[in-house]
């Protein structure tokens, strides 16, 4: 006889472990913002300060729908209960683990105003009770609500063992604008998030110990991640900034793709991801982000290096959660890493998050592997655009500048229409903000660099039904495009660029005993470089 059993779960211990499983104290801010947004709020006021007893106090006040008693008992104070739909783009999260970060407080006070009634709920030292193996208790009492308002006010006293270093105003604002719903990048993908604003008052060194309502000065943080304005005409930037042009350049790639996996029963499962990837020069980043470290006096009390913040992030609910720079191929010319030149997000609703939403570690290995491969190929295509655009200009800048100086009315020739933002509807747009005069050479799939008006094209692993408007290289007439090695040879004058590009190949050829026995391809290269070396050496 075979007996069957179901697992036993230590509820108290699990609740304690989940409550402790938050590596970033500011995740309490992300949780408050997500809950307020899901409750239909249009505003959330956040205030952090130290009271007279030296306790760290956090206040969150929203104008959402509030909570009834059942929602308070099951969803707020409970573990694993939620009314939210898994994978929905309308709400954030569904595991009902996030509110447990509030338990890291000495005292929790909730005043909530709902259409069915108004209530106050309180708990003291909940985490301490759980650590002793006891379930904590909480109270609920009715409140008067004479004006019929709705919303919720949460007060956390003694949060994070009163360590307040992470709750400076500048650090809180930066976190809110990057890693919460306020920092959503939905607009870049053609969606319009609901009107929502966070009003923030973080800790300042010169701030009064107990601010009153009238003394508070909140800073508005409207919804939507900040991206810079695209470069409408790259050649104009070259003319103005010369050798520093790439520090002021901005391009972007937007689109969607799908990956396919098979489950244990060999059923086909398709997962879609959307992406927005920007190339941004250093000076562009510094122009809008006060937290980037600078030489001399910084504009923010909280700073970081570009490489420590930028790059590409994997996201869910359009909220960044995990930096994936280690997934990417080499992008650029080696002068800077992907984390220094890229500013991008990839959103996939199919991934599974850890309880603290800090990574996709709970995602199935098959899906994670397919996402990684697809994103790698996407970034290879973006790099191809850059190599045939910005980095081709950078490589041949001296000659381009000489040509600009010698061309009459060259400024008028460089002027082109400002690139259109394009229609996302079903098409995967090419790279925007280029107009450099360089082409990617006819490759049909993936992002492209524009040469005038932009048009949608099919993506590498997801055909969105676009068309390829890349010009035929044989008919390309713009001044900074060279289609073969012979014309490069003639164009570059002193031939130093050719010599550098193929020097490793040339060195191998010169050691061969009998050049007459070289293949035709090797012989052509050998002859070019033999002549080049003689000309450079003045022979």
N, C-alpha and C positions, 0 to 999 in steps of 0.2 A: 504494500500500500504506500502511495506517495502522498505526503502531506504538503499543503501549500500555505505560505505565510506572507504577510505584508510587512514591509520594514517599519520599524519604530523610530520616531523622530523626537529628539530632545528639543522641544519647542523653545524652552528658556535659553539653552545654550546657543541654538541657532539664531535667535533674536539678538543675543549679545554679540555673536560673531559678526552678523551683518551690520549691526550698529557701529562696530569698531572698524569695519572694512571700508573706510574712506580715507584715502591717503592725502587728500587736499582739503583743508578746512573750508576753503571758499566754495566747495560743492554745496554747502548749505545755502549759498546765494543762488546757485543754479537751480536747486530744488524749489526754492521759494518762487523764483521766476517762472519755472515750468508749471507749477501748480496754479499760480495766479493766471497765467495765460490760458491754461486748460479750463479754468473757471469762468472764462469770458471777460476777464478784467481788461480795462483799457489803460490802467495805470497801476504801478506798484511803487510805493515809497519804501526805501531801505535806509535805515539809520543804524550806524555802529558807533558806540561810545563806551567809555569807562564811567561807572557810577562812583559815588562818594566812597563806597567800600572797596573800590578797585576791581569790581566785577565787570567783565566784558558783557555788554548788553547789545543784542541785535533785535531790531524791530522791523517787521515786514507788514505793511498795510496796503491791501488791494481793494478794488471796487468790483470784484467779481460776484458770482452768484452765492457765495457763502457755502456752509455745510449744514445739513440737517443732522439729527442725532445718530442716525444709522451710518452716515458717512464718517462722522467723527469716530465712532466706536470701531467700525470695521476697517475703513480705508486709511484714516490718519493714525490711529493708535495701534492698529493690527499689523500683521505681517502677511504679505502675499495676496491681499485683496485689492481689486481695482475694477472700476467700471470702464476703463479705457480699452480700446480695441488694439490688439497687437498688430504692428506694422502700419497703423493708420497715419496718414500725413496730417490729419486734423488735430491730433492730440500728441502729447509727448510722453513716452514711456508707458508701461503697463504692468510692471512687476510689483509695484507698491513696496519697494525697498527704500526709496529715496528719503521719505520722511523720517526714517529711523536715525538719520544723522542729527535730527533735532534732539534725540535722547542724550547726546553728549553735552547736556546742559545741567546745571544744578536745579534750575526751575524752568518750567515751560508753562506759559499762560496763553490761551487761545480765546479770543473774543470773535465770534462768527455770527453774521446776520444773514439769515436765509429767508426765503419766501414763506416757509412753514414755521419759522420761529427763530429766536435769537438765544445764543448759549455762550456760557463761559466754561472752559475745560482747563484743568490744571493737573500737573504732576510734578513731584519733587524727587530729585536724585534718581531718575529711572535707570540710568546705566549702572550706578552703584548697586542697586537692588538686583539687577540681572547678573552682575558679576558675583553676587553671593548665592546665586541659584534660585532667586525668587522673582516671580513676575511682579512688576511694579503695578500700582493702582493709580487711577486718575479719577477726577471728579467732573461732573457735568451739572451746571445749574442754569436756570433760565434767566435771561436778561430782558429788560424792557427795550423796546425799539419803537419809539414814538414817531419817528420821521419816516419809517418804512424803508430805510436804506438797506443795501446788501453789501456784503464784502467780508473780509477776514483780516484780523490783526493778530499776529503771532509775536510774542515777546519771549526771547531766550535770555536768561540771566545766568552768568557764569559759564558761558559756552567755551568749549575748547580749553578747559582748565584755566580760563582767563588769559591765555596767550593771545595777544592782539596784533602781533607783527604782520599777519596776513590781511589785516582789515584797515590798512591805510587807504585813504580815499583813492589815490592814484592806482594802487594795485587792484583794488576792487573794481574800479572803472575799466581797467584793461581786461581783467578777467571777464567781466560782464559783456564787453564788446567782442570778445573772441570765443568764449566757451559756454555761452548760454543762448537761450532763444533770442535774446536781443541781437546777438551776432549772426543771425541766420543769413544765408546767402541765397535765399529763394528768389529774390528779385532778379538775380543774374541768370536764373534759369527760366524766367518768364512767368513766375508765380507772384502773387501779391499777398504778402502776409497781412494779417489783421492789424489794425491800428493798435499799437501798444507802446507805452513809454515807461521806462524805469527812472525814477527820481532818486538820486543817490546822495547820501551824506555819510562819507567814511570818516575815519579818524584822522585828524590833523594834529600836529605837535602842539599848535597854539590854540587848540579847541577847548572850550570850557568843559569841565568834568561832567556836568549834567546840563546839556542844552535844553532849553524850553522850546516849545513848538514855534514861537515867534523868533527865536534866535537861529533856528536851523536854516541853512541855505542849501537847498538841494540842487544838484546838477542833473539836467535832463539827459538821458541816454535813449534816443529813439531807436526803434527796431530797424535792423538792417546792418550787416557787416560793411565796413568802409573799404571801398576799392578806389584806386586813383583813376583819373580821366585817361582814356586811351590816347596814344600819340597819333594824331591825324595824318601827319606827313613826316616820316622818319628822316627824309633827306633835308628837310628844313631844320630839324634838330641837329643833324650832322653839320650843316652850314653854320649854325649858331654856336654849338658847344664844341665842335671839332673833335679832338681825341677823347673827350669826356662824354660824347653823345650817348653812349650806352648806359651811362649812369642816370640819364634823364628819359630813357625810353620806356614805353609801356605797351605791351601786347596782350591779347587774351584769346583763350580757346574755351568754347562752351559746347556741350553736347551730351549725348547719352549713349550707352552701350549695354549689351546683355552678355551674360555668361550662362553656360548650361552645364548642369551636373546630373548624375543619376543616383537615386537613393538605393537603399539596400535591396529593394524589390525591382530595381532597374527602371523605375519611373523617371521620366525626364522632368527636371525642375529647372525653370528659367528664372534668373534673377537679374534685375535691371539696376544699373547705377548711372548717376548723372554727375557731371563734372564741370567745374569752372576753374581754369588755371590761368594765372596772370604771370607774365614776365615783368619784373619791376626793377629798374635801376636803383642803386643805393640812395641817390639824392631824392628820388621819388618817395621812397619809404620814409626818409627823414622828414619830408615835407608834411606828412599827415600823421605820423606816429611819434608822439613826444617821448615814448618810453625807450626808444632806441638809444643806446649809449653813443655819446658824441665826445669829441675832444673839447676840452673846456667845460663850461657850465652846462649841465643837462637841464632839459625843460620839465623833467618829472622827478619826483623823489623815488620812484620805482623804475628801474632800467634793466635792460637785457641786451645781449648781442643779437644781431640779425640772425645768425645761424642757430641761435637757441630758440627762436620763435617761428621763423618762416620755413617755407618748404611746402609739402603737401600733406593734408590731413584727411583721414577717413572719418566720415560723419554718418550719423543717423538722426532722423528728424531735422536735418539740416543744421545740426549742432556738432561742431568738431569734437572728436573724442580721442583720436590717436594719431600721432605723427608717424607717417609711413615713408620717411625719406630713405630708409634702408631698403625699401622695395624698388627704388627707382634706379634706372640706368644713369650713367654719367650724362649730364646735360650741360651744354655750353662748351667753352674752349679750355677748361681747366683752370682759368683764372679765379673762378669762384665755384663753390659747390651748389648743388640743387637747392639746398636750404637757404642760400644767400640770394639767389636770383628768382626763385619761384615763390608764388603766393597763391596756393590753390586748395580746393576742397573737393572731395569725392563723396557723394552721398549714396548709400545703399540701405534701403529699408529692410532687406532680407537678413542682414547680419544680426547676431545675438550678442548682447552686451553683458559684461560682468555687472554685479549688483550695484557697484558704485559708478557705472557708466564710464569707466576710465579706459576700457579697451574692448576689442572684439574677441577676446580670448574664449568666449563661450560659443563662438560661431563654429559650425562644423568644419573640420579640416578640408574636406573636398571643396566647399564653397570658398573658404579662405585662400586655398591654393589657386583656384581658377581666377579669383579676383586679382590676386597678386600678379599672375601671368598677363592678364588683360591690361592691367594698369601699367605694367612694364612696357608693353607694346605701345600703348597710348603715348607714354612719355618719350619713347623712341621717335615717334612721328612728330611730336612737338619739337624735339631736339633737331630733327631734320629741317623743320621750318626755320628754326633759329640759325642753323648752320648756313642756310641759303638766304638768310635775311640779315639780321643784326650782325652775326659773326663774320659773314662774308664781307660786309662793309668794314667792320673793324680790322679784318685781315688786310684789306686792300685800301685802307683809309688814305695813305699818303698819295697814291695815284688818283683816288677819287677827289681829294681836295685840290690837286693840281688841275684836274679836268674842270672842276667847278670854277676855279679862278680864270681858266682860259675860255670858258664858254660864255658867249655874249647872252645877256638877258637870261642867265641860268636860273635865276630865282623864279621867273615866270614859268620856265619849263618844269620846275620841280613841283609847282602847285597842282594839287589834285583834289578832287572832292573829298570832304571828310567822310571816313568810312561809316556806312550805316550799321546800326546795331544788329540788323538781321531779324528774321522771324524764326523763333525756336521751333514752332509747330511742326514737328516731325522731321526736321532736317538738322543735321549736325554742322554748325557753322564752321567756316575756316578761321584761321587766326585773324584777329582784328587789330587795327592800329599799327599797320606796317607801312605799306606804300613805299617800299624801299627800292623797287626796281629789280629785285631778285626773285627768281622762281624756284620752286622745289623740283622742277624738272620732270613733271608729268606723272608723278606717283598718284594713283587713283584713290587710294583709301586713306582715311585719317585726316587730320587738320592740315590746312594749306595756308600759305602766306598770300595775301591778296595783292593784286596788281591793278586796283581800281575798285569798282563796285564789288561787294562781297556776294557770295552765293553759297547755299548749303551744298554739302557733299555727303556721300555715304561714309559711315564710320567703318573702321577696320573689322570689328567683330559684330557690328550691328548695322545692317543696311537700312538707313532711314529713307531711302528713296530719293536721295539728292542727286545732283548732277555734277560732273567734274568740269569746271570752267578754267582749268589750268591751261595757259597758252602753250602752243606747240613750240618747243625750244628752237626748232629750225627756223621759225618765223619771228622769234623774239627780237625786237629792235631797240629795246631800252639800252642806255649807254653803259651800264655797269654789269652787263651779263656777257660772259664768255663761254662758248659752247665746247671748246676743245683745247687741248694742250698747246697746239701751235699758236692759236690766237692769244692764249695767256702768255706764251713765250714772247710774242711781239709786243703785247700790251705793257708788260712790266719793265721794259727797258733794260735795267741792269741785271735782271734775272735772279736777283737774290731770293725772291719769293719762291720761284721754282726750285732753286737749289735746296732751300730749307725743307720744302714739302717732300721731296723725294730723296733726301740725302742718305737715309738708311738704305734705300734700294740701290742707289748709285754706288755706295761703298761696297756692297756685295758684288756688284757687277765688275768693279775695277780690279778685284782680286782674282778674277777668272783668268786662266792661263791664255786662252785663245779667244779674243772677242769675235773672231770670224765664225765661231761655232755657237754663238748666242742665238736664242730664238728671235724671230722678227720683232716681237714686242720688246724684249730686253735690248735688242740692238738699237731700236728707235730711241729708247730712253737713254742708253749709253751714249749715243751720238749727240743727243741734245745736251746732256750734262758735260760731256767732254768739251763741247763748244762753249757752254756756259762758264765752266771753270776757267777756260782760257781767257774769255772776255773779262771776267771779274778780276782775274789776276793780271790783266793788261797785256796778255800775250797775243 
